[in-house]
Amino acid sequence: MPETEKVRLSKLMSERGLCSRREADVFIERGWVYVDGEQINTLGTRIDPSQTITLNKKAQDTQTQRITILLHKPIGYVSAQPEKGYKAAVSLICRESRYKSDNAPIHFSHEHLRGLAPAGRLDIDSQGLLVLTQDGRIAKQLIGADSQIEKEYLVRVQGGLSDKNLKLLNHGLSLDGERLKPAQVSWQNQDQLRFILKEGKKRQIRRMCEMVGLKVVGLKRVRIGQIKLGDLPAGEWRYLKDNERF
């Protein structure tokens, strides 16, 4: 097969959901990756996409140890890096703020904060479910370009909404020059809409509402995939359990 048709091993590993590309480079350097049974330890190696990639037990154990945290982010915290004097959501993760009903068999350790990053954004003036993870596979699943994971929001609004504009919220609007993917938008009650999206452009829901004459006065994310916020109190967190999947 011509070299030009081969693909970087790390890229294939990421595409197949084995790990993130950054993790792939680490695993390759440590000799933890095999292609058709042959150990590979050279970064930049290219292979035929039809070849079989496997990880040894050390790589699998490393992934098993990576933790994912579910946080009920309150208003006033930013999802990622601190800005404008506000605190990052990760600063809420400590032993004292762990949800009292969290029965995951994990003892909190400050090692769990190392490399912990948000898998998706939630605006500073929004609240609800935020996922923070050390696992590149989960991050790719939630925020990768081809992610199909649903995110559900309850959105309190002010203003009138015609049937025509409700249809536009479901499908027909564009942001930043790109047509938005179809959404599921319906009335939850007299002043609250339910949004279900499969994408997450910056301030997407607020901007969508502005385009149809609505003002958002409250926004809460209540579900990501199969994981619900449930009764997790604002400012508290819990571990994603082994049997839970997005």
Order of alpha helices (4+ residues) and beta strands (2+ residues): beta-alpha-alpha-beta-beta-beta-beta-alpha-beta-beta-beta-beta-beta-alpha-beta-alpha-beta-beta-beta-beta-alpha-beta-beta-beta
